[in-house]
Structures are given as C-alpha cells and as structure tokens.
Amino acid sequence: MGSDRTRRSAHRNPALQLRGTEYTHAPSVPRRIERFVAINSAVQVDLTGQVNAEAIGDTYVGAVGGVGDFLRAAQPSRGGVPVVALPSTAGPHSRIATRVSGPVTVPRSDACVIVTEYEIADLRGLSIAERIPKLIAVANPDHRERLARECVAGT
C-alpha cells in the first residue's frame, strides 16, 4: 500500500501505528481526540435526518462500515463535529429525500451536520419540525418545492 517512499518513511516510525477496527472503531478511542471531525458520505438523507449510506434501491453500493461509529464518536469529542457530505443530486434525482429509499445506516437520533454544495444544515439539537426547512435548504433548488410539497402532504 502506498509508494516505496511512503513505505520507507513508515518503516519503524514510532509515530505511526496500524490497528484493527476493533480499536479504531471503538467509540472510546476517537471520542478522546479533541476536535474530532468525522466526515462521511451518504447515498441519501431524508427530511428527518436519517442517513442511507448503503444502497440505491436494491443495489448495495456501500456498507455500514464505520459511518455510525465515527459520527457517534465525534458527538462527545470536545469541539468534534459529525459531518455527512454529499452532492445534492445523482443525475436527475435529489439525494435529499422525503424518505430514504434504502436502509437507515444512521438513525435520526444521531443528529449530525449535513453538507451539500448548496448549504450546511446543522441538525444537532433540533426537533424534526426544525430540521425539515434546513434539509430542504441543502437540496438542489430544482427539488426544493417538490420536497416541501411532499413533506406537507405526508404530515
């Protein structure tokens, strides 16, 4: 993994440690890191803050992996920020959805910061009703009116 130069630099370097996921993903480890910022991607985020980072319909394109582990670890980290960053669209489809169409990788109870090319929606500490306009604001402008209409129709 890496170039010859990288491997030579890493060889017997006491500042570098390779650890298994049982260590790196244990909540007690990253949460001790001050200002731990966990930046993860997603397939979709719905208007309540649920995150699908695994599938598009019936096709799995990702895996659970460490998304939930790292987002949860960033919450209690002093100055930490749990971030989900994603493009607002995939082709003609909005990735900000009324409801996720696949599995819920990160539940709405693990509120985080959602970032698209349009806006930042910090969902931490917000009610579902307060999240909806923030999430519509991060959606592509071409989809905002439809999302607002579907949200009202669904309540």
Summary of the structure (lengths in Angstrom):
residues: 155
radius of gyration: 17.8
end to end distance: 50.7
largest distance: 61.0
contacts: 449
relative contact order: 0.17
helix: 30%
strand: 20%
